Amino acid sequence: MKINGQKLETPNVEIVVIPRGGETPDIVFHAGAILDMSPFDKFCPEPVPPEKVVKGGKREKNFEDKGYKQALEKYGEKRMAWIIIESLRTTPDLEWETVKYDDHNTWLNYDKEFRNSGFSHVEIQRIQAGVFSANCLNEARLEEARANFLRGPQGSVSESCSLSIEQNSMSSGTPATG
């Protein structure tokens, strides 16, 4: 696909910088947009509610089953964790100690690894916000895009920002002199 003659080939990447003081360099994460959720589905299929027999012998899914609700909650937590670790794979040289990309039982370890690496709660939230920003549109970004579009292509700015004609009167209403 092309827009304005430009081929669109690269997904969105959000840069998240966590400042460090002193001799420690700032920490830079690259949060990339996830274009395909099928790897998640392969490793972690969505839970299926059990069936129950209702009046008349008819079978139907029991969405109120306590075990199903717990499995669904765990599924949601793993989905969120996978989105975070998968998006951060764009970060050069990022290595997890306990998170394994192909083992959904380790995905929730990402938060503990961040904390064990000295990241504060607010810093972890900033990293997560970068991931979410790379993978969705928020109203602030949409508004910025609208404003850029409505502004149109930036033409050349005139040499002078002053009036091009002489002013007959001042803002007070008295005639201009000189």
Biotite code that builds the C-alpha atoms (Angstrom):
import biotite.structure as struc

atoms = struc.array([
    struc.Atom([0.000, 0.000, 0.000], chain_id="A", res_id=1, res_name="MET", atom_name="CA", element="C"),
    struc.Atom([1.118, 3.553, -0.714], chain_id="A", res_id=2, res_name="LYS", atom_name="CA", element="C"),
    struc.Atom([-0.029, 6.913, 0.598], chain_id="A", res_id=3, res_name="ILE", atom_name="CA", element="C"),
    struc.Atom([1.177, 10.055, -1.175], chain_id="A", res_id=4, res_name="ASN", atom_name="CA", element="C"),
    struc.Atom([3.551, 7.885, -3.184], chain_id="A", res_id=5, res_name="GLY", atom_name="CA", element="C"),
    struc.Atom([5.222, 6.471, -0.072], chain_id="A", res_id=6, res_name="GLN", atom_name="CA", element="C"),
    struc.Atom([5.159, 2.733, 0.550], chain_id="A", res_id=7, res_name="LYS", atom_name="CA", element="C"),
    struc.Atom([4.093, 1.911, 4.083], chain_id="A", res_id=8, res_name="LEU", atom_name="CA", element="C"),
    struc.Atom([6.324, -0.863, 5.355], chain_id="A", res_id=9, res_name="GLU", atom_name="CA", element="C"),
    struc.Atom([7.301, -0.279, 8.962], chain_id="A", res_id=10, res_name="THR", atom_name="CA", element="C"),
    struc.Atom([5.032, -0.521, 12.006], chain_id="A", res_id=11, res_name="PRO", atom_name="CA", element="C"),
    struc.Atom([4.803, 2.193, 14.606], chain_id="A", res_id=12, res_name="ASN", atom_name="CA", element="C"),
    struc.Atom([7.618, 2.283, 17.179], chain_id="A", res_id=13, res_name="VAL", atom_name="CA", element="C"),
    struc.Atom([7.368, 4.325, 20.361], chain_id="A", res_id=14, res_name="GLU", atom_name="CA", element="C"),
    struc.Atom([10.630, 5.301, 22.056], chain_id="A", res_id=15, res_name="ILE", atom_name="CA", element="C"),
    struc.Atom([10.493, 5.239, 25.864], chain_id="A", res_id=16, res_name="VAL", atom_name="CA", element="C"),
    struc.Atom([13.397, 6.852, 27.699], chain_id="A", res_id=17, res_name="VAL", atom_name="CA", element="C"),
    struc.Atom([13.858, 6.240, 31.411], chain_id="A", res_id=18, res_name="ILE", atom_name="CA", element="C"),
    struc.Atom([16.300, 8.880, 32.682], chain_id="A", res_id=19, res_name="PRO", atom_name="CA", element="C"),
    struc.Atom([19.050, 7.870, 35.037], chain_id="A", res_id=20, res_name="ARG", atom_name="CA", element="C"),
    struc.Atom([21.239, 10.291, 36.902], chain_id="A", res_id=21, res_name="GLY", atom_name="CA", element="C"),
    struc.Atom([24.947, 10.265, 37.565], chain_id="A", res_id=22, res_name="GLY", atom_name="CA", element="C"),
    struc.Atom([27.146, 7.873, 35.654], chain_id="A", res_id=23, res_name="GLU", atom_name="CA", element="C"),
    struc.Atom([24.316, 5.525, 34.647], chain_id="A", res_id=24, res_name="THR", atom_name="CA", element="C"),
    struc.Atom([23.188, 6.181, 31.056], chain_id="A", res_id=25, res_name="PRO", atom_name="CA", element="C"),
    struc.Atom([19.510, 6.732, 30.301], chain_id="A", res_id=26, res_name="ASP", atom_name="CA", element="C"),
    struc.Atom([17.643, 3.515, 29.519], chain_id="A", res_id=27, res_name="ILE", atom_name="CA", element="C"),
    struc.Atom([15.916, 3.416, 26.130], chain_id="A", res_id=28, res_name="VAL", atom_name="CA", element="C"),
    struc.Atom([13.143, 0.995, 25.233], chain_id="A", res_id=29, res_name="PHE", atom_name="CA", element="C"),
    struc.Atom([11.654, 0.579, 21.769], chain_id="A", res_id=30, res_name="HIS", atom_name="CA", element="C"),
    struc.Atom([7.996, -0.429, 21.901], chain_id="A", res_id=31, res_name="ALA", atom_name="CA", element="C"),
    struc.Atom([6.897, -1.748, 18.514], chain_id="A", res_id=32, res_name="GLY", atom_name="CA", element="C"),
    struc.Atom([3.383, -2.170, 17.239], chain_id="A", res_id=33, res_name="ALA", atom_name="CA", element="C"),
    struc.Atom([2.240, -5.792, 17.141], chain_id="A", res_id=34, res_name="ILE", atom_name="CA", element="C"),
    struc.Atom([0.889, -6.639, 13.716], chain_id="A", res_id=35, res_name="LEU", atom_name="CA", element="C"),
    struc.Atom([-0.105, -10.254, 14.346], chain_id="A", res_id=36, res_name="ASP", atom_name="CA", element="C"),
    struc.Atom([-1.732, -11.695, 17.465], chain_id="A", res_id=37, res_name="MET", atom_name="CA", element="C"),
    struc.Atom([-1.730, -15.278, 16.163], chain_id="A", res_id=38, res_name="SER", atom_name="CA", element="C"),
    struc.Atom([1.485, -16.243, 18.026], chain_id="A", res_id=39, res_name="PRO", atom_name="CA", element="C"),
    struc.Atom([-0.294, -15.367, 21.279], chain_id="A", res_id=40, res_name="PHE", atom_name="CA", element="C"),
    struc.Atom([-3.327, -17.427, 20.259], chain_id="A", res_id=41, res_name="ASP", atom_name="CA", element="C"),
    struc.Atom([-1.035, -20.374, 19.458], chain_id="A", res_id=42, res_name="LYS", atom_name="CA", element="C"),
    struc.Atom([0.676, -20.296, 22.866], chain_id="A", res_id=43, res_name="PHE", atom_name="CA", element="C"),
    struc.Atom([-2.362, -19.351, 24.895], chain_id="A", res_id=44, res_name="CYS", atom_name="CA", element="C"),
    struc.Atom([-5.778, -20.250, 23.452], chain_id="A", res_id=45, res_name="PRO", atom_name="CA", element="C"),
    struc.Atom([-8.830, -18.497, 24.861], chain_id="A", res_id=46, res_name="GLU", atom_name="CA", element="C"),
    struc.Atom([-10.602, -20.494, 27.589], chain_id="A", res_id=47, res_name="PRO", atom_name="CA", element="C"),
    struc.Atom([-13.824, -22.241, 26.618], chain_id="A", res_id=48, res_name="VAL", atom_name="CA", element="C"),
    struc.Atom([-16.696, -22.266, 29.108], chain_id="A", res_id=49, res_name="PRO", atom_name="CA", element="C"),
    struc.Atom([-17.932, -25.653, 30.249], chain_id="A", res_id=50, res_name="PRO", atom_name="CA", element="C"),
    struc.Atom([-21.323, -26.869, 29.156], chain_id="A", res_id=51, res_name="GLU", atom_name="CA", element="C"),
    struc.Atom([-24.261, -27.395, 31.444], chain_id="A", res_id=52, res_name="LYS", atom_name="CA", element="C"),
    struc.Atom([-27.496, -29.272, 30.954], chain_id="A", res_id=53, res_name="VAL", atom_name="CA", element="C"),
    struc.Atom([-30.579, -27.132, 31.284], chain_id="A", res_id=54, res_name="VAL", atom_name="CA", element="C"),
    struc.Atom([-34.277, -27.880, 31.446], chain_id="A", res_id=55, res_name="LYS", atom_name="CA", element="C"),
    struc.Atom([-35.344, -30.200, 28.664], chain_id="A", res_id=56, res_name="GLY", atom_name="CA", element="C"),
    struc.Atom([-31.881, -31.815, 28.391], chain_id="A", res_id=57, res_name="GLY", atom_name="CA", element="C"),
    struc.Atom([-30.519, -29.032, 26.233], chain_id="A", res_id=58, res_name="LYS", atom_name="CA", element="C"),
    struc.Atom([-26.779, -28.263, 26.589], chain_id="A", res_id=59, res_name="ARG", atom_name="CA", element="C"),
    struc.Atom([-25.473, -24.703, 26.687], chain_id="A", res_id=60, res_name="GLU", atom_name="CA", element="C"),
    struc.Atom([-22.268, -22.940, 27.641], chain_id="A", res_id=61, res_name="LYS", atom_name="CA", element="C"),
    struc.Atom([-21.975, -21.906, 31.275], chain_id="A", res_id=62, res_name="ASN", atom_name="CA", element="C"),
    struc.Atom([-20.410, -18.445, 31.193], chain_id="A", res_id=63, res_name="PHE", atom_name="CA", element="C"),
    struc.Atom([-21.027, -18.074, 34.920], chain_id="A", res_id=64, res_name="GLU", atom_name="CA", element="C"),
    struc.Atom([-18.819, -21.036, 35.893], chain_id="A", res_id=65, res_name="ASP", atom_name="CA", element="C"),
    struc.Atom([-16.340, -19.945, 38.578], chain_id="A", res_id=66, res_name="LYS", atom_name="CA", element="C"),
    struc.Atom([-13.443, -21.917, 37.055], chain_id="A", res_id=67, res_name="GLY", atom_name="CA", element="C"),
    struc.Atom([-14.140, -20.419, 33.621], chain_id="A", res_id=68, res_name="TYR", atom_name="CA", element="C"),
    struc.Atom([-14.198, -16.882, 35.031], chain_id="A", res_id=69, res_name="LYS", atom_name="CA", element="C"),
    struc.Atom([-10.852, -17.463, 36.782], chain_id="A", res_id=70, res_name="GLN", atom_name="CA", element="C"),
    struc.Atom([-9.337, -18.926, 33.599], chain_id="A", res_id=71, res_name="ALA", atom_name="CA", element="C"),
    struc.Atom([-10.633, -15.963, 31.612], chain_id="A", res_id=72, res_name="LEU", atom_name="CA", element="C"),
    struc.Atom([-9.074, -13.521, 34.083], chain_id="A", res_id=73, res_name="GLU", atom_name="CA", element="C"),
    struc.Atom([-5.715, -15.331, 33.895], chain_id="A", res_id=74, res_name="LYS", atom_name="CA", element="C"),
    struc.Atom([-6.003, -15.341, 30.096], chain_id="A", res_id=75, res_name="TYR", atom_name="CA", element="C"),
    struc.Atom([-6.457, -11.552, 30.120], chain_id="A", res_id=76, res_name="GLY", atom_name="CA", element="C"),
    struc.Atom([-3.411, -11.080, 32.370], chain_id="A", res_id=77, res_name="GLU", atom_name="CA", element="C"),
    struc.Atom([-1.291, -13.281, 30.099], chain_id="A", res_id=78, res_name="LYS", atom_name="CA", element="C"),
    struc.Atom([-2.545, -11.442, 27.013], chain_id="A", res_id=79, res_name="ARG", atom_name="CA", element="C"),
    struc.Atom([-1.514, -8.101, 28.494], chain_id="A", res_id=80, res_name="MET", atom_name="CA", element="C"),
    struc.Atom([1.878, -9.492, 29.561], chain_id="A", res_id=81, res_name="ALA", atom_name="CA", element="C"),
    struc.Atom([2.463, -10.961, 26.096], chain_id="A", res_id=82, res_name="TRP", atom_name="CA", element="C"),
    struc.Atom([1.626, -7.647, 24.432], chain_id="A", res_id=83, res_name="ILE", atom_name="CA", element="C"),
    struc.Atom([4.181, -5.907, 26.648], chain_id="A", res_id=84, res_name="ILE", atom_name="CA", element="C"),
    struc.Atom([7.011, -8.405, 26.180], chain_id="A", res_id=85, res_name="ILE", atom_name="CA", element="C"),
    struc.Atom([6.295, -8.876, 22.463], chain_id="A", res_id=86, res_name="GLU", atom_name="CA", element="C"),
    struc.Atom([6.188, -5.132, 21.837], chain_id="A", res_id=87, res_name="SER", atom_name="CA", element="C"),
    struc.Atom([9.454, -4.620, 23.738], chain_id="A", res_id=88, res_name="LEU", atom_name="CA", element="C"),
    struc.Atom([11.195, -7.231, 21.549], chain_id="A", res_id=89, res_name="ARG", atom_name="CA", element="C"),
    struc.Atom([11.924, -4.268, 19.271], chain_id="A", res_id=90, res_name="THR", atom_name="CA", element="C"),
    struc.Atom([14.354, -2.999, 21.933], chain_id="A", res_id=91, res_name="THR", atom_name="CA", element="C"),
    struc.Atom([17.934, -3.764, 20.874], chain_id="A", res_id=92, res_name="PRO", atom_name="CA", element="C"),
    struc.Atom([19.797, -6.133, 23.224], chain_id="A", res_id=93, res_name="ASP", atom_name="CA", element="C"),
    struc.Atom([16.890, -6.569, 25.666], chain_id="A", res_id=94, res_name="LEU", atom_name="CA", element="C"),
    struc.Atom([17.310, -9.875, 27.491], chain_id="A", res_id=95, res_name="GLU", atom_name="CA", element="C"),
    struc.Atom([14.886, -11.319, 30.005], chain_id="A", res_id=96, res_name="TRP", atom_name="CA", element="C"),
    struc.Atom([16.156, -13.577, 32.748], chain_id="A", res_id=97, res_name="GLU", atom_name="CA", element="C"),
    struc.Atom([12.947, -15.451, 33.583], chain_id="A", res_id=98, res_name="THR", atom_name="CA", element="C"),
    struc.Atom([10.576, -14.512, 30.746], chain_id="A", res_id=99, res_name="VAL", atom_name="CA", element="C"),
    struc.Atom([10.581, -16.989, 27.872], chain_id="A", res_id=100, res_name="LYS", atom_name="CA", element="C"),
    struc.Atom([8.773, -15.867, 24.725], chain_id="A", res_id=101, res_name="TYR", atom_name="CA", element="C"),
    struc.Atom([7.550, -19.390, 23.968], chain_id="A", res_id=102, res_name="ASP", atom_name="CA", element="C"),
    struc.Atom([6.359, -20.248, 27.505], chain_id="A", res_id=103, res_name="ASP", atom_name="CA", element="C"),
    struc.Atom([3.137, -18.512, 28.571], chain_id="A", res_id=104, res_name="HIS", atom_name="CA", element="C"),
    struc.Atom([3.730, -19.631, 32.163], chain_id="A", res_id=105, res_name="ASN", atom_name="CA", element="C"),
    struc.Atom([6.660, -17.152, 32.390], chain_id="A", res_id=106, res_name="THR", atom_name="CA", element="C"),
    struc.Atom([5.092, -14.095, 30.769], chain_id="A", res_id=107, res_name="TRP", atom_name="CA", element="C"),
    struc.Atom([3.800, -12.589, 34.018], chain_id="A", res_id=108, res_name="LEU", atom_name="CA", element="C"),
    struc.Atom([7.407, -12.461, 35.298], chain_id="A", res_id=109, res_name="ASN", atom_name="CA", element="C"),
    struc.Atom([8.083, -9.299, 33.285], chain_id="A", res_id=110, res_name="TYR", atom_name="CA", element="C"),
    struc.Atom([6.836, -7.040, 36.109], chain_id="A", res_id=111, res_name="ASP", atom_name="CA", element="C"),
    struc.Atom([9.023, -8.734, 38.727], chain_id="A", res_id=112, res_name="LYS", atom_name="CA", element="C"),
    struc.Atom([12.041, -8.481, 36.416], chain_id="A", res_id=113, res_name="GLU", atom_name="CA", element="C"),
    struc.Atom([11.444, -4.758, 35.972], chain_id="A", res_id=114, res_name="PHE", atom_name="CA", element="C"),
    struc.Atom([11.257, -4.266, 39.748], chain_id="A", res_id=115, res_name="ARG", atom_name="CA", element="C"),
    struc.Atom([14.332, -6.443, 40.356], chain_id="A", res_id=116, res_name="ASN", atom_name="CA", element="C"),
    struc.Atom([16.194, -4.317, 37.793], chain_id="A", res_id=117, res_name="SER", atom_name="CA", element="C"),
    struc.Atom([15.577, -1.154, 39.790], chain_id="A", res_id=118, res_name="GLY", atom_name="CA", element="C"),
    struc.Atom([12.591, 0.304, 37.954], chain_id="A", res_id=119, res_name="PHE", atom_name="CA", element="C"),
    struc.Atom([10.079, 2.169, 40.083], chain_id="A", res_id=120, res_name="SER", atom_name="CA", element="C"),
    struc.Atom([6.329, 1.655, 39.806], chain_id="A", res_id=121, res_name="HIS", atom_name="CA", element="C"),
    struc.Atom([6.001, 4.923, 37.856], chain_id="A", res_id=122, res_name="VAL", atom_name="CA", element="C"),
    struc.Atom([8.837, 3.942, 35.477], chain_id="A", res_id=123, res_name="GLU", atom_name="CA", element="C"),
    struc.Atom([7.170, 0.588, 34.795], chain_id="A", res_id=124, res_name="ILE", atom_name="CA", element="C"),
    struc.Atom([3.920, 2.402, 34.091], chain_id="A", res_id=125, res_name="GLN", atom_name="CA", element="C"),
    struc.Atom([5.753, 4.709, 31.659], chain_id="A", res_id=126, res_name="ARG", atom_name="CA", element="C"),
    struc.Atom([7.166, 1.688, 29.788], chain_id="A", res_id=127, res_name="ILE", atom_name="CA", element="C"),
    struc.Atom([3.704, 0.119, 29.659], chain_id="A", res_id=128, res_name="GLN", atom_name="CA", element="C"),
    struc.Atom([2.220, 3.405, 28.419], chain_id="A", res_id=129, res_name="ALA", atom_name="CA", element="C"),
    struc.Atom([4.784, 3.422, 25.607], chain_id="A", res_id=130, res_name="GLY", atom_name="CA", element="C"),
    struc.Atom([3.719, -0.100, 24.637], chain_id="A", res_id=131, res_name="VAL", atom_name="CA", element="C"),
    struc.Atom([0.054, 0.894, 24.663], chain_id="A", res_id=132, res_name="PHE", atom_name="CA", element="C"),
    struc.Atom([0.798, 4.038, 22.667], chain_id="A", res_id=133, res_name="SER", atom_name="CA", element="C"),
    struc.Atom([2.643, 2.025, 19.999], chain_id="A", res_id=134, res_name="ALA", atom_name="CA", element="C"),
    struc.Atom([-0.235, -0.435, 19.731], chain_id="A", res_id=135, res_name="ASN", atom_name="CA", element="C"),
    struc.Atom([-3.249, 1.842, 19.720], chain_id="A", res_id=136, res_name="CYS", atom_name="CA", element="C"),
    struc.Atom([-4.394, 5.322, 18.939], chain_id="A", res_id=137, res_name="LEU", atom_name="CA", element="C"),
    struc.Atom([-5.273, 7.626, 21.769], chain_id="A", res_id=138, res_name="ASN", atom_name="CA", element="C"),
    struc.Atom([-7.312, 10.796, 21.529], chain_id="A", res_id=139, res_name="GLU", atom_name="CA", element="C"),
    struc.Atom([-4.294, 13.086, 21.995], chain_id="A", res_id=140, res_name="ALA", atom_name="CA", element="C"),
    struc.Atom([-2.474, 11.514, 19.034], chain_id="A", res_id=141, res_name="ARG", atom_name="CA", element="C"),
    struc.Atom([-5.617, 11.643, 16.891], chain_id="A", res_id=142, res_name="LEU", atom_name="CA", element="C"),
    struc.Atom([-6.085, 15.321, 17.737], chain_id="A", res_id=143, res_name="GLU", atom_name="CA", element="C"),
    struc.Atom([-2.453, 16.047, 16.840], chain_id="A", res_id=144, res_name="GLU", atom_name="CA", element="C"),
    struc.Atom([-2.878, 14.264, 13.499], chain_id="A", res_id=145, res_name="ALA", atom_name="CA", element="C"),
    struc.Atom([-6.081, 16.219, 12.773], chain_id="A", res_id=146, res_name="ARG", atom_name="CA", element="C"),
    struc.Atom([-4.356, 19.522, 13.567], chain_id="A", res_id=147, res_name="ALA", atom_name="CA", element="C"),
    struc.Atom([-1.409, 18.636, 11.317], chain_id="A", res_id=148, res_name="ASN", atom_name="CA", element="C"),
    struc.Atom([-3.778, 17.708, 8.490], chain_id="A", res_id=149, res_name="PHE", atom_name="CA", element="C"),
    struc.Atom([-5.858, 20.871, 8.829], chain_id="A", res_id=150, res_name="LEU", atom_name="CA", element="C"),
    struc.Atom([-2.740, 23.032, 8.966], chain_id="A", res_id=151, res_name="ARG", atom_name="CA", element="C"),
    struc.Atom([-1.839, 21.679, 5.542], chain_id="A", res_id=152, res_name="GLY", atom_name="CA", element="C"),
    struc.Atom([1.554, 21.760, 3.918], chain_id="A", res_id=153, res_name="PRO", atom_name="CA", element="C"),
    struc.Atom([3.753, 24.412, 5.468], chain_id="A", res_id=154, res_name="GLN", atom_name="CA", element="C"),
    struc.Atom([4.381, 27.081, 2.820], chain_id="A", res_id=155, res_name="GLY", atom_name="CA", element="C"),
    struc.Atom([7.146, 29.614, 2.970], chain_id="A", res_id=156, res_name="SER", atom_name="CA", element="C"),
    struc.Atom([6.761, 32.192, 5.677], chain_id="A", res_id=157, res_name="VAL", atom_name="CA", element="C"),
    struc.Atom([6.964, 35.801, 4.515], chain_id="A", res_id=158, res_name="SER", atom_name="CA", element="C"),
    struc.Atom([10.092, 37.754, 5.345], chain_id="A", res_id=159, res_name="GLU", atom_name="CA", element="C"),
    struc.Atom([8.286, 40.211, 7.562], chain_id="A", res_id=160, res_name="SER", atom_name="CA", element="C"),
    struc.Atom([5.651, 39.678, 10.175], chain_id="A", res_id=161, res_name="CYS", atom_name="CA", element="C"),
    struc.Atom([4.765, 43.392, 10.235], chain_id="A", res_id=162, res_name="SER", atom_name="CA", element="C"),
    struc.Atom([1.807, 44.976, 8.517], chain_id="A", res_id=163, res_name="LEU", atom_name="CA", element="C"),
    struc.Atom([2.202, 45.420, 4.771], chain_id="A", res_id=164, res_name="SER", atom_name="CA", element="C"),
    struc.Atom([0.283, 48.728, 4.730], chain_id="A", res_id=165, res_name="ILE", atom_name="CA", element="C"),
    struc.Atom([0.519, 51.819, 6.868], chain_id="A", res_id=166, res_name="GLU", atom_name="CA", element="C"),
    struc.Atom([-1.817, 51.972, 9.782], chain_id="A", res_id=167, res_name="GLN", atom_name="CA", element="C"),
    struc.Atom([-4.249, 54.919, 9.626], chain_id="A", res_id=168, res_name="ASN", atom_name="CA", element="C"),
    struc.Atom([-5.131, 54.856, 13.266], chain_id="A", res_id=169, res_name="SER", atom_name="CA", element="C"),
    struc.Atom([-3.842, 53.280, 16.454], chain_id="A", res_id=170, res_name="MET", atom_name="CA", element="C"),
    struc.Atom([-5.714, 50.624, 18.407], chain_id="A", res_id=171, res_name="SER", atom_name="CA", element="C"),
    struc.Atom([-6.931, 53.403, 20.734], chain_id="A", res_id=172, res_name="SER", atom_name="CA", element="C"),
    struc.Atom([-8.707, 55.025, 17.768], chain_id="A", res_id=173, res_name="GLY", atom_name="CA", element="C"),
    struc.Atom([-6.492, 58.116, 17.601], chain_id="A", res_id=174, res_name="THR", atom_name="CA", element="C"),
    struc.Atom([-4.877, 58.923, 14.257], chain_id="A", res_id=175, res_name="PRO", atom_name="CA", element="C"),
    struc.Atom([-1.400, 57.515, 13.711], chain_id="A", res_id=176, res_name="ALA", atom_name="CA", element="C"),
    struc.Atom([1.376, 60.114, 13.520], chain_id="A", res_id=177, res_name="THR", atom_name="CA", element="C"),
    struc.Atom([4.749, 60.054, 11.838], chain_id="A", res_id=178, res_name="GLY", atom_name="CA", element="C"),
])
